[in-house]
Amino acid sequence: MPRTLSCLALLACLLGSGRLAAAEPVDLGFRYPHYYTTLVINADGTAQEEREWSLTVLKEAAIDRAKRAYVTHSTSAQKAEILAAYTKKADGRRIDVSKDSYQVEANSGREKAAPAFSDMTTVSVVFPDVGVGDTIHIAYRLTQTEPLFPRQFSIAETFSPRVAHDDVRVRIDAPASMAAQYDARAMQQKAASVQDGRKVVEWTYANPQPRRTQRRDYSVFDPEQEPGFVFSTFASYADIAAAYGARALPKAAPSERVRKLAAEIVGSRTAPAEQARALYDWVATRLTYAGNCIGIGAVVPRDLDFVLDHKMGDCKDHATLLQALLAARGIRSTQALVNAGSIYRLRRIPVVATVNHVINYLPDLDLFVDATSKSTPFGMLPFGDADKPVLLVEGFREGMKTPPTPVGANQQRVVSKLKLSADGSIGGTIEVHEQGSIAAETRAKARHLSKDAEADFVRDMYRSMGMIGAGSFEKDDPTELASTYRYKATISLERFARLPGAGAFALHPLFYTSAPIRSFVESAMDLETEADTACGSGLSVEEYTIELPKGMRVLSIPDNLKVANELLSYSATYRLKGNVLTARRTLDDRTRGNVCSPAQLAEYKKVAEKVMDDLKAQVLYK
């Protein structure tokens, strides 16, 4: 089931937090007596941000959390100033933080030149003498010297309902002439005031006694369900796409260097789809990923000569270079903005932070591709990009989404042919055929496994399984970005069964597989039933042929089983003919879409419980 990826670093302001549940109170380790935010926005899109907050330590376990506070900013686009920092002891004493206790970690270029990919600076404030009952206090100011988008500003924040806040105040001060949309959830809004050409919006919030939630899985986050506020000068998501494109698209114009490179990459290929695949593979495998957080560099790609010279870039750089290479071969494409994290719904009010990743869309092939992923084959999307709202930078379409993972795309078939010896050892071959994201993930792992390391891998794998074993395996060349993969292991295990004598053994793959049936079922047994969860489909088949010792008398084998609902089906057949045991288990998860509701998960779990019973069933012998 879940996964993830992110790129527009200054845009990603997402906090995973659960819905407020009517349950018993949380046993608090700390609380925030106050949390104040003031934003003064300028007409050009720059802003001054002041934050002040305090945290009281209630339990010993929270002391480490309270000892430090961090202020991070872009040194080329922001200025940071610590206004106050101190520890207030339980007896009322105030101990100010010495400036010697400010630790600064900065990314900078050589000999004071601009850094290539990040100029983020983090000021770490170390609070003195913090104990249970003490309160730390910090206030700081960030002054933005360059807007992320000219004459535009947006912000969205949420407050976890599992955290105690006694007094939250938010104040946004903007030019009255600046059109803006704003809203808040579970917060009290004061009447907006207009004076001297400025409009002020204020909210307050308190959550003095959080309630416990049973939620554990936050793979789907709906910001519209969380306490928090939104403020944006963007009229629509189309405007966000256009604002990004205004500076990004000119960078994608193919230069003579790009045209020459594109011709070299495609070689003799003539079909547009094959050319596109070759160009995609080149960008995905030849460019190293590097985050780019330099001021407006968070939303503006680098020049392609720089990217090609360094063979390095972030998601914007990958998408821009791929668009330029495609254009050089006459293949239409555009960039597209998506959330590669846990957001599957756009906020009602358009906020830049809702999208944090850039991919490409090829309209003539009706295909989305993510060249930032080094392991995803052409024609597929990483799980984190799929079934998400997407903003096309050119040809914007309201309500457009990336396609969900197709049902039947992800498959694994494991064929085990084994011989159990009279001394209890077992050996034979295990062949694995994979398809879709399962194959892509295994290929990615196999690329880093050298021939010399294979024997150690096998030995260590069996050791982790509590077995003594050895083996070797042959595999397809994992280098290619392909949606299929096959490998075959020849293995031998000591003391697999207790022989001679009576005993039992269960059936399960005796070699590494990416998607064993048991992993599906174990995940299902612990599925979230309080909130939506990221999910996906898959087919896993396990076949066993085991030749048993001539003198072994089998007392019983597991019963055949067939169970199904609308989402999931499972079948298992077992047969003993002479001294040869054969078994076939098939789990077919037909979940449509990448988000499952609590009701769907509850139905899934009902089938999974029955499957788990079958997986525990054993072959009894004497």
Residue, then its C-alpha position, 0 to 999 in steps of 0.5 A: m500500500p502507501r509511499t511518497l516524494s516532494c520537491l518545491a521545498l518552500l511550498a511544502c507546509l503540510l502537517g499530518s494531523g488526525r481528526l478530532a475524535a470523541a475519546e478519552p483525553v490525551d496524557l500530555g507531555f507538553r502544552y503551548p500556553h501561547y502561539y502568536t503569528t503576525l503577517v504583514i503583506n506588501a503589495d509586491g508579494t513580500a511579507q514580514e512574519e513575526r512568530e512568538w510562542s511558548l511551550t511548557v514541559l509537563k513530563e520528563a519525556a518532553i524535555d529533549r523536545a523543549k531544549r531546542a527551537y529552530v528558525t529556518h530561512s532562505t538567506s537570499a530571499q529572507k532575513a531572520e532575527i531572533l527577538a527573544a528567547y528564554t527559559k522561564k523556570a517553574d519558580g518564576r525565574r527567567i534565564d535568557v538564551s545567550k547568543d553563544s547558544y545560537q547555532v547557525e547551519a548555513n548552505s553557502g557557495r565556495e568562497k562566499a559565492a552563491p550556493a548551487f542548490s540551497d541557501m537555506t540557513t537554520v538558526s538553532v536556539v538552545f534553551p538553558d536549564v529546562g526541566v519539568g514545569d518550565t516554559i521555553h519562550i521564543a519570538y522571531r521575525l522573518t523579513q522577505t526580501e523577494p516574493l515567491f510569486p510577484r504580487q501574490f501571496s498565500i499561506a495555509e496552516t493547520f493545528s494538530p487537534r492532538v496538541a494542547h494550545d491554550d491561546v492561538r492568535v493569527r493576524i494578517d495585515a494586507p493592502a486593502s486593494m489586494a484581492a484575497q480569499y481567506d477562511a478558517r476552520a475551528m477558529q474564531q474570526k474577528a470582524a475584518s477591519v479596514q484602515d489607512g488602506r490596510k485590511v486586517v483579518e484576525w483569528t483565535y483558537a484554543n484546544p486546552q484539552p486534546r482528545r485521544t484518537q485511534r488513528r495511526d495512518y496519515s497517508v491521506f490528509d484532508p486539510e479542510q478537516e483540520p483546525g487552521f486558516v488559509f489566506s491567498t491572493f490567488a483567484s484560482y488554481a489556474d492562476i497558480a499554474a500560470a504564475y509558475g509557468a510564467r517563469a518556468l516555461p521560457k526555460a524549456a525552450p530547446s537550445e541548439r545544445v538540447r536539440k543535438l542531445a535529443a537527437e543523440i538520445v533518440g538515435s534511429r527511433t522514429a515513433p513519437a512514443e519510442q522517442a519520448r520513452a528514450l528521452y524520459d529514460w535519459v533524464a530519469t537515469r542520468l540526472t541526480y536529484a538535488g533540492n533547489c531552495i534558493g529564494i525564488g529558485a524554489v519555484v523557478p527552474r535553473d537554466l538548462d545549461f547549468v542542469l546539463d553541466h552538473k547532471m543534477g537538478d530538482c523536480k522542476d529541473h527534470a521536468t523542464l529539461l524533459q519538456a525541452l528535449l521532447a520539444a526538440r523532437g516535435i513532441r508536445s508536453t507541458q509541466a504539471l503541478v501535483n502534491a506528491g505527499s498525502i493530499y488527495r483533495l485541493r483546498r477550496i481556496p487556492v494555496v500554493a503549498t497544496v502542490n509541491h512537485v512538478i511532473n510532465y504531461l504528454p497530451d498526444l499520448d495522454l500520459f503523465v510521467d515523473a522523470t524525477s523518479k529513477s525507478t519508475p518506467f515510462g508509462m507509469l507514475p510513482f504511487g505518490d503521484a497517482d490519483k491526485p489533482v493536477l494543475l497543467v501549466e499549459g492547457f489547464r483543465e479544471g478538476m483534472k487528476t492523474p490516473p489511479t494505479p490501474v487494477g491488475a497492473n501490479q502482480q507477483r507470481v512465485v513458483s517454488k519447486l522443492k524437495l524435502s529430505a529425510d533429515g529435515s533439510i529442504g532445497g530447490t528453486i524459487e522463481v519470481h515473476e513481477q509486474g508493475s510497481i512491484a517489478a520497478e521496486t525490485r529492479a531498483k533494489a537489485r541495481h545496488l546488489s553486486k555479484d559479490a554481495e549476493a551470497d551475503f544477501v542470501r545468508d543474511m536473509y535466512r539469518s533474519m528469518g531464523m533459518i540456516g541456509a545458503g543459495s544463489f540466484e540469477k536475475d534479469d539485468p535490472t538496469e533498464l527502466a522496465s515494468t517487468y522483472r524475473y529472478k530465480a533462486t536455488i536454495s538449501l535450508e537446514r532443519f526446515a522440518r523436524l525429521p525424523g519424527a512427527g511435526a508440522f510445517a507451514l507453507h510460505p515463500l522461502f526466498y525474498t519476494s516484494a509482495p508475498i500474500r502474507s504482507f498484504v494480509e498483515s497490512a490489512m489486519d492493522l488497517e485504519t478504520e477511522a479515516d481515509t487511507a492510501c491504498g492500491s490494487g495488486l495480484s499475488v500468486e504463490e505456487y508450491t510443488i514439494e517432493l516429500p521423503k518416501g517414508m513420511r506419512v502426511l496426516s493432514i493438509p490444509d483445507n481448500l478455501k475460497v473467500a471474496n468480496e467486492l474488493l478482494s478475493y482469495s483462493a487456496t487449493y492443496r493436493l497430495k498425490g503420492n509423496v508430492l504436495t502441491a499448493r496454489r494461493t491467489l490473492d487478488d486485490r481489485t481496489r479501484g483508486n488510490v484512496c480507501s474509505p473506512a468502510q472499504l477497509a473494514e470489508y477488506k479486513k473481514v476477508a483478510e482475517k480468513v486469509m490469515d487463518d489459512l496462511k497459518a494452517q500447517v501440513l501435519y506429518k509423522 
